[in-house]
Amino acid sequence: MLTAFRKYLLVPRLIRLSSGAPKDPQTAWDQYWGKVRSTGADGDVLWDSGNSHEAESYLPKLALLDADLPLVDVGCGNGSFTRHFAPHFPHAVGVDYSANAVERARRESQECPTTSFAVADLTAPGAWRTVGTALEEAGFSGDANVFIRGVLHVLDRKGRAALAANLLPVVGRRGTVFLAETNFRGTPVDYVSHLGATRHSIPAPLEWAIRGLPMPGRFGAAQRRKAFPPSDWDLVEEGAANIETRPLSNPGRPDVIPGYFAILRPHQPN
Ligand SMILES: C[S@@+](CC[C@H](N)C(=O)[O-])C[C@H]1O[C@@H](n2cnc3c(N)ncnc32)[C@H](O)[C@@H]1O
C-alpha cells in the first residue's frame, strides 16, 4: 500500500519533465531523433534493445507473409527492425515521418544493400503513394508486406485509423500486415515505474523519452478492432508479445514491456 502510494510521489516530477516537450508530435519525434547520440544496448533510445532477441521471436509469425514481396517497416525509427528483416524479403523499405530518424536509419544501414528509407507521415491522406514511390525506386511495384512496431500506441484513435487506411493500397491483395505494440495496462505512473523510475532516479533513456515525447498509450485487441475494422481487414492471428527495451535495470538484459501482436490481411469477401 505504502509502495503503491510512493509511486504516485513521482507525479510532480513527471509533469515537470514532460512540460517542455513540443506539443506537436511530429516536431517532438523529429527533435528527439535529432538529439540521439547513439543507439543500441548502451544508447539513448528506450525501445532499441541493441540485440536481435525480440526480432527473432517474430520470425515464425513473419513466415506467414509472402516472402516474394518486399517489406515496408512503418515508423521505422533508426531502422533496427528494417535491417533485421531485410534478409528475409527481397527488399525492406523503412518509412518514418521524422527526417532525422530516416537520416539516422540510412547511416546505420549502409552495410545493408537491400534496405532503403523514405520520409512520410503515414496518417496523412494519400501517404500510401509515397510508400509506392519508395518501393518503385527500389525496383518493386505492386503489393508489399507491412511491419509495424511501437507506432500505433503513440497515435490517437484518428491517427491509427488513418494509418490503417493508408496500408490497404500498400498491401493490395497479396500483402500481409504484422504489428507488435506495447499494451501496458496501467497509468502512466505505473508504466514509468515498471521501467525503473522512482522518486529519486529515472533511467536516462526513459527520462529522455519523458522529456521529449508525447506520453504513449496502449494498443491491444480492442484498439486493433477499431483501427483495422473487420469490414476492411481479416484477422489471421493475434496474441501476446514481449516488447524489449534497452537494458535499464540490469546492464546485460533488456527490460520487457507487455505487448500485443496481430497479423492482418485485407478483407476478402467470400
Ligand atoms: C517508438 S518509435 C519505434 C521505432 C521503430 N519502429 C522501432 O521499433 O525501433 C515510433 C516511431 O514512429 C514514428 N512515427 C510516429 N508517428 C508516425 C507517423 N504518423 N508516420 C510515420 N512515422 C511515425 C516516430 O517518428 C518514431 O520513429
The ligand as an SDF file (V2000), in Angstrom:
LIG
                    3D

 27 29  0  0  0  0  0  0  0  0999 V2000
    8.6440    4.1590  -30.5820 C   0  0  0  0  0  0  0  0  0  0  0  0
    9.3770    4.5460  -32.1070 S   0  0  0  0  0  0  0  0  0  0  0  0
    9.5350    2.9400  -32.8390 C   0  0  0  0  0  0  0  0  0  0  0  0
   10.6050    2.9040  -33.9220 C   0  0  0  0  0  0  0  0  0  0  0  0
   10.7960    1.5220  -34.5700 C   0  0  0  0  0  0  0  0  0  0  0  0
    9.5650    1.0150  -35.1380 N   0  0  0  0  0  0  0  0  0  0  0  0
   11.3430    0.5260  -33.5640 C   0  0  0  0  0  0  0  0  0  0  0  0
   10.5520   -0.2740  -33.0480 O   0  0  0  0  0  0  0  0  0  0  0  0
   12.5550    0.5610  -33.3140 O   0  0  0  0  0  0  0  0  0  0  0  0
    7.9960    5.2250  -33.0170 C   0  0  0  0  0  0  0  0  0  0  0  0
    8.3960    5.7810  -34.3890 C   0  0  0  0  0  0  0  0  0  0  0  0
    7.2150    6.0600  -35.1380 O   0  0  0  0  0  0  0  0  0  0  0  0
    7.4030    7.2610  -35.8670 C   0  0  0  0  0  0  0  0  0  0  0  0
    6.0700    7.7890  -36.1670 N   0  0  0  0  0  0  0  0  0  0  0  0
    5.1450    8.2170  -35.2770 C   0  0  0  0  0  0  0  0  0  0  0  0
    4.0400    8.6500  -35.9270 N   0  0  0  0  0  0  0  0  0  0  0  0
    4.2790    8.4590  -37.2640 C   0  0  0  0  0  0  0  0  0  0  0  0
    3.5270    8.7400  -38.4480 C   0  0  0  0  0  0  0  0  0  0  0  0
    2.3130    9.3040  -38.3900 N   0  0  0  0  0  0  0  0  0  0  0  0
    4.0640    8.4180  -39.6430 N   0  0  0  0  0  0  0  0  0  0  0  0
    5.3120    7.8780  -39.7100 C   0  0  0  0  0  0  0  0  0  0  0  0
    6.0830    7.6310  -38.6230 N   0  0  0  0  0  0  0  0  0  0  0  0
    5.5740    7.9110  -37.4200 C   0  0  0  0  0  0  0  0  0  0  0  0
    8.2530    8.1280  -34.9340 C   0  0  0  0  0  0  0  0  0  0  0  0
    8.9200    9.1570  -35.6170 O   0  0  0  0  0  0  0  0  0  0  0  0
    9.1910    7.0730  -34.3310 C   0  0  0  0  0  0  0  0  0  0  0  0
   10.3690    6.9530  -35.0770 O   0  0  0  0  0  0  0  0  0  0  0  0
  1  2  1  0
  2  3  1  0
  2 10  1  0
  3  4  1  0
  4  5  1  0
  5  6  1  0
  5  7  1  0
  7  8  2  0
  7  9  1  0
 10 11  1  0
 11 12  1  0
 11 26  1  0
 12 13  1  0
 13 14  1  0
 13 24  1  0
 14 15  1  0
 14 23  1  0
 15 16  2  0
 16 17  1  0
 17 18  1  0
 17 23  2  0
 18 19  1  0
 18 20  2  0
 20 21  1  0
 21 22  2  0
 22 23  1  0
 24 25  1  0
 24 26  1  0
 26 27  1  0
M  CHG  2   2   1   9  -1
M  END
$$$$
